Amino acid sequence: MANPFARSKTFYKLGNLLAVPLWSVLPTPPGLGVVTTTGRRSGKRRARAMRVVRDGDSAVAVSILGRRSDWFRNVQSDPKVTVKLGTKTYRGNARAIVDPVEREKARHGYEPVAGWYDYFDYASFVWDLPTAAKLRRTHNEWFDRGALVVIELQRGEA
């Protein structure tokens, strides 16, 4: 049975209330990052735990809710972000990817299973037993219907 709440902003906000404090203290597992943006209206720093896959000097994230996601709209307003990956926090500049060639390159980094957290993520969003094949299919669905963001990481930690 699919999670009936997975397309709701409230579902993501509740998950974020639990995840951000945990992953702000502990090292994030592969496939998960804590992205901090600046609120477009409030100007306050807003942290969001999400699937982030690092690829060299950049990281790829997808707004599953598309362009209506608060963090995505914050990035559109102010592209300066920080992203915690593992034990390190990096400064970066985030931007939406619209170029088809760049999208396909990003897909190859985003699609595969990045780590154990992907299995947990799948189970909580889809409400099904995860397999590697199901994860790849779901990552492709999120990628295809979501808003794609690349974070160009700056050298050194924040």
C-alpha positions in Angstrom: 0.0 0.0 0.0 1.4 3.4 -0.9 1.8 6.0 1.8 -1.3 8.2 1.4 0.5 11.1 3.1 3.7 11.1 0.9 2.4 14.0 -1.3 1.6 16.2 1.7 3.8 19.0 2.9 2.7 18.1 6.4 4.2 14.6 6.1 7.6 16.1 5.2 7.5 18.8 7.9 6.8 16.1 10.6 9.6 13.9 9.3 11.9 16.9 9.3 11.1 17.7 12.9 12.4 14.2 13.8 15.3 13.9 11.4 17.1 17.2 11.5 18.0 17.1 15.2 19.2 13.5 14.9 21.3 14.1 11.8 22.6 17.4 12.9 24.4 15.6 15.8 25.2 12.2 14.2 27.1 11.7 10.9 24.6 11.4 8.0 24.6 8.1 6.3 25.4 7.8 2.6 22.5 9.1 0.5 21.3 11.5 3.2 22.3 15.1 3.8 21.1 18.0 5.9 20.6 21.0 3.6 20.2 24.4 5.2 18.6 27.3 3.2 17.6 30.8 4.0 13.9 31.4 4.3 12.7 33.5 1.4 10.2 35.5 3.6 11.6 35.1 7.2 15.3 35.3 6.4 15.8 32.5 9.0 18.0 29.5 8.4 16.0 26.4 7.6 17.4 22.9 7.8 16.0 20.0 5.9 17.1 16.3 6.0 16.8 14.8 2.5 18.2 12.4 0.0 21.4 14.1 -1.2 23.9 12.2 -3.4 27.4 13.5 -3.7 29.2 13.4 -7.0 32.7 14.9 -6.8 32.5 18.6 -6.1 28.7 18.7 -6.4 25.7 17.0 -4.8 22.3 16.2 -6.3 19.0 16.6 -4.5 15.4 16.3 -5.8 12.4 18.2 -4.4 9.9 15.3 -4.5 7.1 17.8 -4.1 8.4 19.7 -7.1 8.6 23.5 -7.3 6.0 23.9 -4.5 8.5 22.6 -1.9 9.5 25.3 0.6 13.2 24.4 0.5 13.2 24.5 -3.3 11.6 28.0 -3.3 14.1 29.1 -0.7 16.9 28.0 -3.0 15.3 29.9 -5.9 15.3 33.0 -3.7 18.8 32.6 -2.2 21.1 29.9 -3.7 23.6 30.0 -0.8 23.2 26.8 1.2 25.1 24.6 3.5 24.9 20.8 3.3 26.1 18.3 5.9 27.3 15.1 4.3 28.7 12.5 6.8 30.6 14.5 9.4 31.4 17.5 7.2 29.4 20.5 6.5 30.0 22.4 3.2 29.0 25.7 1.8 27.5 25.6 -1.6 25.5 27.2 -4.3 22.3 25.5 -5.3 20.5 25.8 -8.6 17.8 24.0 -10.5 19.0 21.8 -13.3 17.0 22.4 -16.5 19.5 21.4 -19.2 18.6 17.9 -20.5 22.2 16.8 -20.8 23.1 17.9 -17.3 19.9 16.2 -16.0 20.9 12.9 -17.5 24.3 13.1 -16.0 22.8 13.9 -12.6 20.3 11.0 -13.0 23.2 8.5 -13.1 24.5 9.8 -9.8 21.1 10.0 -8.1 19.4 6.7 -9.2 21.6 4.0 -7.6 21.2 2.9 -4.0 23.6 5.1 -2.0 23.4 3.3 1.3 21.3 1.7 4.0 19.3 4.9 4.6 17.8 4.5 1.1 16.0 1.4 2.3 14.6 3.1 5.4 13.6 6.1 3.3 11.8 3.9 0.8 9.9 2.0 3.5 8.7 5.2 5.1 7.6 6.9 1.9 6.2 4.0 -0.1 5.1 1.7 2.8 6.5 -1.4 1.1 9.4 -3.8 1.6 12.4 -2.3 -0.2 14.6 -4.0 -2.7 17.4 -2.6 -4.8 15.2 -2.8 -7.9 12.3 -1.0 -6.2 14.7 1.7 -4.9 16.1 2.4 -8.4 12.5 2.6 -9.8 11.4 4.9 -7.0 14.5 7.1 -7.3 13.8 7.5 -11.0 10.1 8.4 -10.3 11.2 11.0 -7.8 13.8 12.3 -10.3 11.3 12.5 -13.2 8.4 14.2 -11.3 10.4 16.3 -8.9 12.4 19.5 -9.2 16.1 18.7 -9.6 18.8 20.7 -7.7 22.5 20.6 -7.9 24.6 22.0 -5.1 28.0 23.1 -6.2 30.2 22.5 -3.1 32.9 24.9 -2.2 36.3 23.6 -1.1 36.8 23.1 2.6 34.2 22.9 5.4 31.7 25.6 6.4 
